[in-house]
Amino acid sequence: MVLGQTCAASSRFEEAKRAFAIGLQTVKQAKRNMARSFDSEDITKYTDYDNLNQEEAELTVQLAKVFYDTGNSQVAATLFQGVINAVKQHRAQLDLAPRIIEDMRTFKDGWLCLDALAMMYLARIELDNGNASAAMPWITASRTIANDMPLHKQTPRCVDCEASLLAQLGRVAEFEGNYKRALLRYRDASEYARIFFSDLHSELDANAKRFESEHGAL
């Protein structure tokens, strides 16, 4: 995981793809090994298997981001949708195994974060394709998850996600020709990133200033 993230951060995308792919192969093999000796009476086995599923979803998100960053949005969208399906499967497994006491912190800080992140990227892909109306349901669903997360549990990735979603609302307004609302949303994104010390602040602030220079203060 760390190797792949390091490669992606330094734009060594092919190396990042290989690293994440190897990670996914390793997790899948671990799941197969566990399945061979799975004891349905041992509650801890459910947690262990679910942790592997979550690790697989995390690696899938990272791989999808690399495909997105290298311009292959179609593959990225398929992978992100796979993550959303994995979250649904996680919920279904909990419903089928009521004896298991769910660790809500793990669920909210882990699975829900991946769910929101995948939705945010699917919205971004729709916007890149000029489909603002198709992006809105993803934006709304992702923000609903983010808003349900208590502030003290939010990670830097949660902040980046919310700031990005605010900027996406700006893009939607821009597509609709509502430049005043677009500028407000771009400013909201920049301010949110500034307040919570997001690494995205410089990028979002530059975007808000770029839009204002093109369209005026409105």
Disulfide bonds with the S-S distance in Angstrom:
none
